[in-house]
Amino acid sequence: MSSSNGTAVTIDRDYFDTLVRRAQFNAESTMANGHQVSVVISRAEYDNLMLIAKQYGNLRQNLLRGGVGEETVDLLSQDDEKIQTGRAEKAEPNEDGGARLYSSTQQAPSGAYGQQKDRSHGSPNGRYPERSTWADGDVDEDEGDENAASETDSPVEGPPGANYVKSQSQRPQFERQCARTIHLSNLADGTTHADITNAVRGGMLLDVFLRSHDRSAMVSFLKSEDAKKFYDHVRRHDLYIRNKRVEIKWNDRQFVLPGHVANKIGMGATRNLVIQGYDNRHTEDVIREDLDHIHNLVVTKIEFIGGSCYIGLNSVHNAIHARQCMLSRLRYKGKKLNYDVDECAQPYPQPAPRVRKEAAPAKKAFTAVPNRFHLLNLDDSEEDDITAAFQSKNSVGITA
């Protein structure tokens, strides 16, 4: 109820208490530590901010999958001033008093595979056939990789600043793009990856991609010279898979070797794994279930021989990813999980030499050997001949 002069308003006590509580609540929610905790923006601006956050999350995830280390992603996500400050703090002075171009924890962004320093660790997820030109490294960090890194990255005596280049040149270098992929067609129905890996020899394989719908397969070798030798060998001697002769040609699209995969191959990575000292938890069904979630991974074989479990896979980059996933599971804790040799790197089976049957020499007709002492023969028959001839010469004819 309001007064007559209009300067005062009379309200109920309960309504007044409600207004006071609401005012106190709004004051506490809008101010915290002297700063406003809530901001009112338009719906369009809010949707734009949510889209940017989603794009950043996808970009970060793809960078980690592509081989970029998590520390590098965190550094690149900061402002330019913080990035420059972090680089200045990590710069190491050389003997001349200047700063090195690359510190011991950084790597040069080079496009030549096998020349990167395996510094950070990211999850490899090689795709067929396009990949980036270089990457920082891979995610896993275990005893085997540390031993390999310590052997290859040992300092070499030389001029200041040359240790980095010399340590990288010790690792084998592999071609990124070359003629390494061969197309096999006219395969028998039901041909599997294991049938192909059992038939291919002559060089280490990078990837085996099988297309069952058109009965063809793409086989990618690590080295181009091995692929050329295999191609020439099959052209001369033919190739049979499941008792059927297959046709061979160079594939139209060649497999591109990713940088992080090349680094791992330089440290001994192959497409096969071996679990040393397996137990009853490591059955074939369990191992296949643990690897079933990896995209495009195919298990070609699982064999238990002499206390070790040998696992064959269809590609090197899938083997790297599979090893990391297996090491993160509790059932493989404390087990030695290494890379196994690639049976396809064995030499070609040499064909059995043809035995030439030599023809037996023709038998010569037997001829009597003349007696050299025949002229000295003085037997009775010869004397009779001489006597008869003498008598016929001195005989006188008698006529009647």
C-alpha positions as CSV (number, residue, x, y, z in Angstrom):
1,M,0.0,0.0,0.0
2,S,1.5,3.4,-1.0
3,S,1.2,6.7,0.8
4,S,-0.7,9.7,-0.5
5,N,2.4,11.8,-1.3
6,G,4.0,9.1,-3.5
7,T,7.4,9.1,-1.6
8,A,7.0,5.9,0.3
9,V,5.7,2.5,-0.4
10,T,4.4,0.0,2.0
11,I,4.9,-3.7,1.3
12,D,4.6,-6.9,3.2
13,R,7.4,-8.1,5.5
14,D,7.7,-11.5,3.7
15,Y,8.0,-9.8,0.3
16,F,10.7,-7.4,1.7
17,D,12.8,-10.3,3.0
18,T,12.6,-12.1,-0.3
19,L,13.9,-9.0,-2.1
20,V,16.8,-8.7,0.3
21,R,17.8,-12.3,-0.1
22,R,17.7,-12.0,-3.9
23,A,19.8,-8.9,-3.8
24,Q,22.4,-10.6,-1.6
25,F,22.5,-13.7,-3.9
26,N,23.0,-11.6,-7.0
27,A,25.8,-9.6,-5.3
28,E,27.7,-12.8,-4.3
29,S,27.3,-14.5,-7.7
30,T,28.5,-11.5,-9.7
31,M,31.5,-10.7,-7.5
32,A,34.2,-13.2,-6.3
33,N,37.6,-12.0,-5.2
34,G,36.9,-8.6,-6.7
35,H,36.3,-10.1,-10.2
36,Q,33.0,-10.7,-12.0
37,V,32.5,-14.5,-12.3
38,S,29.8,-14.5,-15.0
39,V,29.6,-12.7,-18.3
40,V,26.5,-12.2,-20.5
41,I,27.1,-12.8,-24.2
42,S,24.9,-13.4,-27.2
43,R,23.9,-16.8,-28.3
44,A,25.8,-16.4,-31.6
45,E,29.0,-15.5,-29.9
46,Y,28.5,-18.5,-27.5
47,D,28.1,-20.9,-30.4
48,N,31.2,-19.5,-32.1
49,L,33.3,-20.0,-28.9
50,M,32.0,-23.6,-28.6
51,L,33.0,-24.3,-32.3
52,I,36.5,-22.9,-31.7
53,A,36.9,-25.1,-28.6
54,K,35.8,-28.1,-30.6
55,Q,38.2,-27.4,-33.4
56,Y,41.1,-26.9,-31.0
57,G,40.3,-30.3,-29.4
58,N,40.3,-32.0,-32.8
59,L,43.5,-30.3,-33.8
60,R,45.3,-31.3,-30.6
61,Q,44.2,-34.9,-30.9
62,N,45.3,-35.2,-34.6
63,L,48.6,-33.6,-33.8
64,L,49.3,-36.2,-31.1
65,R,48.2,-39.0,-33.5
66,G,50.5,-37.6,-36.2
67,G,53.6,-37.9,-34.0
68,V,53.9,-34.5,-32.4
69,G,54.8,-34.6,-28.7
70,E,52.4,-33.4,-26.1
71,E,55.0,-30.9,-24.7
72,T,55.3,-29.4,-28.2
73,V,51.5,-29.1,-28.5
74,D,51.3,-27.4,-25.1
75,L,54.1,-25.0,-26.1
76,L,52.5,-24.1,-29.5
77,S,49.1,-23.5,-27.7
78,Q,50.6,-20.6,-25.7
79,D,51.1,-17.0,-26.6
80,D,54.0,-15.9,-28.8
81,E,55.7,-14.2,-25.9
82,K,55.7,-17.3,-23.8
83,I,56.9,-19.4,-26.7
84,Q,59.9,-17.1,-27.3
85,T,60.6,-17.1,-23.5
86,G,60.6,-20.9,-23.4
87,R,62.9,-21.2,-26.3
88,A,65.3,-18.7,-24.8
89,E,65.4,-20.6,-21.5
90,K,66.1,-23.9,-23.4
91,A,68.8,-22.6,-25.6
92,E,72.2,-24.1,-24.7
93,P,75.4,-22.0,-25.2
94,N,78.1,-23.6,-27.2
95,E,81.8,-23.3,-26.6
96,D,82.0,-20.1,-28.5
97,G,79.6,-18.4,-26.2
98,G,76.7,-18.4,-28.7
99,A,73.4,-20.4,-28.6
100,R,73.1,-23.7,-30.4
101,L,70.6,-23.9,-33.2
102,Y,69.2,-27.1,-31.7
103,S,69.5,-28.1,-28.1
104,S,69.8,-31.6,-26.7
105,T,66.0,-31.8,-26.2
106,Q,65.0,-30.4,-29.6
107,Q,65.2,-31.8,-33.0
108,A,65.7,-30.2,-36.4
109,P,62.6,-30.2,-38.6
110,S,64.3,-32.1,-41.4
111,G,62.5,-33.9,-44.2
112,A,65.0,-36.7,-44.5
113,Y,63.8,-39.8,-42.6
114,G,66.2,-41.4,-40.3
115,Q,67.8,-38.0,-39.4
116,Q,65.5,-37.0,-36.7
117,K,66.4,-37.3,-33.0
118,D,63.8,-39.5,-31.2
119,R,63.1,-36.9,-28.5
120,S,59.4,-36.7,-27.7
121,H,56.9,-39.6,-28.0
122,G,53.6,-39.5,-29.7
123,S,51.1,-42.1,-30.9
124,P,51.8,-43.3,-34.4
125,N,48.9,-43.8,-36.7
126,G,50.3,-44.2,-40.2
127,R,47.8,-44.0,-43.0
128,Y,48.0,-45.4,-46.5
129,P,49.6,-43.7,-48.3
130,E,49.7,-40.0,-47.4
131,R,51.5,-38.7,-44.3
132,S,53.3,-35.6,-43.2
133,T,56.9,-35.1,-44.1
134,W,58.4,-35.4,-40.6
135,A,57.4,-36.0,-37.0
136,D,58.9,-35.6,-33.6
137,G,58.8,-39.2,-32.6
138,D,56.6,-41.8,-30.8
139,V,54.7,-42.1,-27.5
140,D,56.2,-45.1,-25.9
141,E,59.3,-45.0,-23.8
142,D,60.7,-48.3,-22.7
143,E,63.9,-50.1,-21.9
144,G,64.6,-51.3,-25.5
145,D,64.1,-47.8,-27.0
146,E,66.2,-46.2,-24.4
147,N,69.1,-48.6,-25.0
148,A,68.8,-48.0,-28.7
149,A,68.8,-44.3,-28.3
150,S,71.8,-44.4,-26.0
151,E,73.8,-46.4,-28.5
152,T,73.0,-44.2,-31.5
153,D,73.0,-40.8,-29.8
154,S,76.4,-41.2,-28.1
155,P,78.6,-38.1,-28.5
156,V,81.2,-38.2,-31.3
157,E,84.4,-36.3,-31.1
158,G,84.6,-33.5,-33.5
159,P,84.3,-29.7,-33.9
160,P,81.8,-27.8,-31.7
161,G,78.2,-28.2,-32.9
162,A,78.9,-31.3,-35.0
163,N,77.7,-33.9,-32.4
164,Y,74.1,-33.7,-33.5
165,V,74.8,-34.2,-37.2
166,K,77.2,-37.1,-36.6
167,S,74.9,-38.9,-34.2
168,Q,72.0,-38.7,-36.6
169,S,74.1,-40.0,-39.6
170,Q,74.8,-43.2,-37.7
171,R,71.2,-44.3,-38.1
172,P,70.1,-45.9,-41.3
173,Q,68.2,-43.7,-43.7
174,F,65.2,-44.8,-45.7
175,E,63.5,-43.2,-48.7
176,R,60.2,-41.5,-48.1
177,Q,58.8,-41.8,-51.6
178,C,60.1,-44.4,-54.0
179,A,58.8,-47.4,-56.1
180,R,58.2,-49.9,-53.3
181,T,54.5,-51.0,-53.7
182,I,53.6,-54.0,-56.0
183,H,50.1,-54.9,-57.0
184,L,49.2,-58.6,-57.0
185,S,46.0,-59.6,-58.8
186,N,44.1,-62.8,-59.8
187,L,44.4,-64.1,-56.3
188,A,42.5,-67.3,-55.3
189,D,39.2,-67.0,-53.4
190,G,39.7,-66.8,-49.7
191,T,43.3,-65.6,-49.8
192,T,44.4,-64.1,-46.5
193,H,47.1,-61.8,-45.3
194,A,49.0,-64.9,-44.0
195,D,48.9,-66.5,-47.4
196,I,50.6,-63.4,-48.9
197,T,53.2,-63.1,-46.2
198,N,54.1,-66.8,-46.5
199,A,54.7,-66.4,-50.2
200,V,56.5,-63.1,-50.4
201,R,60.3,-63.1,-49.8
202,G,63.3,-61.0,-50.5
203,G,62.8,-57.9,-48.3
204,M,61.3,-56.4,-45.2
205,L,57.6,-55.4,-45.7
206,L,56.1,-52.1,-44.6
207,D,52.4,-52.8,-45.3
208,V,50.2,-55.5,-46.8
209,F,46.8,-54.3,-48.0
210,L,44.3,-56.9,-49.1
211,R,41.2,-56.2,-51.2
212,S,39.1,-59.4,-51.1
213,H,36.3,-58.0,-53.2
214,D,38.5,-57.8,-56.4
215,R,41.0,-60.5,-55.3
216,S,44.0,-58.2,-55.3
217,A,46.6,-57.0,-52.8
218,M,49.2,-54.3,-52.5
219,V,52.5,-55.3,-51.0
220,S,54.9,-52.4,-49.9
221,F,58.6,-53.1,-49.3
222,L,60.8,-51.0,-47.1
223,K,63.5,-50.7,-49.7
224,S,62.9,-50.0,-53.4
225,E,65.7,-52.3,-54.5
226,D,64.1,-55.2,-52.7
227,A,60.8,-54.5,-54.4
228,K,62.6,-54.4,-57.8
229,K,64.3,-57.7,-57.1
230,F,61.1,-59.3,-56.1
231,Y,59.3,-58.0,-59.2
232,D,62.1,-59.4,-61.5
233,H,62.1,-62.7,-59.6
234,V,58.4,-63.2,-60.0
235,R,58.5,-62.3,-63.7
236,R,61.1,-65.0,-64.3
237,H,59.9,-67.8,-62.0
238,D,56.2,-66.9,-61.4
239,L,54.4,-66.7,-58.0
240,Y,51.8,-69.1,-56.8
241,I,49.5,-68.4,-53.8
242,R,47.1,-71.2,-52.8
243,N,48.3,-73.2,-55.8
244,K,47.2,-70.4,-58.2
245,R,49.4,-68.3,-60.3
246,V,49.0,-64.6,-59.6
247,E,49.7,-61.6,-61.8
248,I,52.1,-58.9,-60.8
249,K,52.6,-55.2,-61.7
250,W,53.7,-52.0,-60.2
251,N,50.9,-50.3,-58.2
252,D,49.6,-46.9,-59.4
253,R,49.9,-45.4,-55.9
254,Q,53.1,-45.9,-53.9
255,F,53.3,-46.2,-50.1
256,V,54.7,-43.1,-48.4
257,L,56.9,-43.8,-45.4
258,P,56.0,-41.6,-42.4
259,G,58.8,-40.0,-40.5
260,H,58.1,-41.5,-37.0
261,V,57.8,-45.0,-38.6
262,A,61.2,-44.6,-40.2
263,N,62.7,-43.6,-36.8
264,K,61.3,-46.7,-35.2
265,I,62.5,-48.9,-38.0
266,G,65.9,-47.5,-37.6
267,M,65.7,-48.7,-33.9
268,G,64.5,-52.2,-34.9
269,A,60.8,-52.0,-35.4
270,T,59.1,-54.5,-37.7
271,R,55.6,-55.7,-38.4
272,N,56.0,-58.6,-36.0
273,L,55.9,-58.7,-32.2
274,V,57.2,-61.2,-29.6
275,I,56.1,-61.6,-26.0
276,Q,58.9,-63.2,-24.0
277,G,57.8,-65.2,-21.0
278,Y,54.1,-65.3,-21.6
279,D,51.7,-66.8,-19.0
280,N,48.2,-68.4,-19.0
281,R,46.6,-65.0,-19.4
282,H,48.1,-64.5,-22.8
283,T,45.9,-66.7,-24.9
284,E,45.2,-66.3,-28.6
285,D,41.7,-65.1,-28.1
286,V,42.7,-62.5,-25.5
287,I,45.5,-61.1,-27.6
288,R,43.2,-60.8,-30.6
289,E,40.6,-59.0,-28.5
290,D,43.2,-56.6,-27.1
291,L,44.2,-55.7,-30.7
292,D,40.8,-55.7,-32.2
293,H,40.2,-52.0,-31.6
294,I,43.1,-50.8,-33.8
295,H,42.0,-49.5,-37.2
296,N,43.1,-51.5,-40.2
297,L,45.2,-53.9,-38.1
298,V,45.1,-57.6,-39.1
299,V,46.7,-60.4,-37.1
300,T,48.3,-62.8,-39.5
301,K,49.5,-65.3,-37.0
302,I,49.9,-66.1,-33.3
303,E,52.3,-68.8,-32.3
304,F,53.5,-70.1,-28.9
305,I,57.0,-71.5,-29.3
306,G,59.5,-72.2,-26.5
307,G,58.1,-69.8,-23.8
308,S,57.5,-66.9,-26.3
309,C,54.5,-65.7,-28.1
310,Y,55.0,-64.6,-31.7
311,I,52.5,-62.2,-33.2
312,G,52.4,-61.4,-36.9
313,L,50.7,-58.2,-38.1
314,N,50.0,-56.7,-41.5
315,S,52.0,-53.5,-41.3
316,V,54.8,-51.8,-39.3
317,H,52.9,-48.7,-38.2
318,N,50.1,-50.9,-36.9
319,A,52.7,-53.0,-35.0
320,I,54.1,-49.8,-33.4
321,H,50.6,-48.8,-32.3
322,A,49.8,-52.3,-31.1
323,R,52.9,-52.5,-29.0
324,Q,52.0,-49.2,-27.2
325,C,48.5,-50.4,-26.5
326,M,49.7,-53.7,-25.1
327,L,52.3,-52.1,-22.9
328,S,49.5,-49.9,-21.4
329,R,47.5,-53.0,-20.3
330,L,48.0,-54.6,-16.9
331,R,48.2,-58.2,-18.2
332,Y,51.4,-57.3,-20.1
333,K,53.1,-55.5,-17.2
334,G,56.5,-56.8,-16.5
335,K,56.6,-58.8,-19.8
336,K,59.3,-58.3,-22.4
337,L,57.5,-57.1,-25.6
338,N,59.9,-56.6,-28.5
339,Y,59.8,-56.6,-32.2
340,D,60.4,-59.9,-34.0
341,V,62.2,-60.5,-37.3
342,D,60.2,-60.3,-40.5
343,E,60.1,-63.6,-42.2
344,C,59.5,-61.9,-45.6
345,A,63.1,-60.6,-45.4
346,Q,64.5,-64.1,-45.9
347,P,66.1,-64.7,-49.3
348,Y,64.2,-66.4,-52.1
349,P,64.1,-70.2,-52.0
350,Q,66.6,-71.4,-54.5
351,P,65.2,-73.8,-57.1
352,A,66.6,-77.3,-57.1
353,P,69.4,-77.6,-59.7
354,R,68.5,-79.6,-62.7
355,V,70.6,-82.8,-63.0
356,R,71.8,-83.4,-66.6
357,K,71.9,-87.0,-67.6
358,E,75.1,-87.5,-69.7
359,A,74.7,-89.9,-72.6
360,A,76.7,-93.1,-72.3
361,P,79.5,-93.4,-74.9
362,A,78.6,-95.6,-77.8
363,K,80.1,-99.1,-77.6
364,K,82.8,-99.7,-80.3
365,A,82.6,-102.8,-82.4
366,F,85.1,-105.4,-81.3
367,T,87.9,-105.9,-83.8
368,A,90.5,-108.6,-83.6
369,V,93.9,-107.3,-82.9
370,P,96.4,-108.6,-85.5
371,N,99.2,-110.8,-84.2
372,R,102.5,-109.0,-84.7
373,F,104.4,-112.3,-84.5
374,H,102.4,-114.0,-87.3
375,L,105.4,-113.8,-89.7
376,L,107.5,-115.8,-87.3
377,N,105.0,-118.6,-87.2
378,L,106.7,-121.9,-88.3
379,D,104.0,-124.4,-87.6
380,D,103.4,-127.5,-89.7
381,S,100.7,-126.1,-91.9
382,E,103.0,-123.5,-93.3
383,E,105.7,-126.1,-94.0
384,D,103.2,-128.3,-95.9
385,D,102.2,-125.4,-98.1
386,I,105.8,-124.8,-99.0
387,T,106.4,-128.5,-99.8
388,A,103.3,-128.8,-101.9
389,A,104.3,-125.8,-103.9
390,F,107.8,-127.1,-104.5
391,Q,106.6,-130.5,-105.6
392,S,104.2,-129.0,-108.1
393,K,107.0,-127.0,-109.7
394,N,109.3,-130.0,-110.3
395,S,106.7,-132.6,-111.3
396,V,106.9,-134.3,-114.9
397,G,103.7,-135.1,-116.7
398,I,103.4,-138.7,-118.0
399,T,101.2,-139.5,-120.9
400,A,100.1,-142.9,-122.2
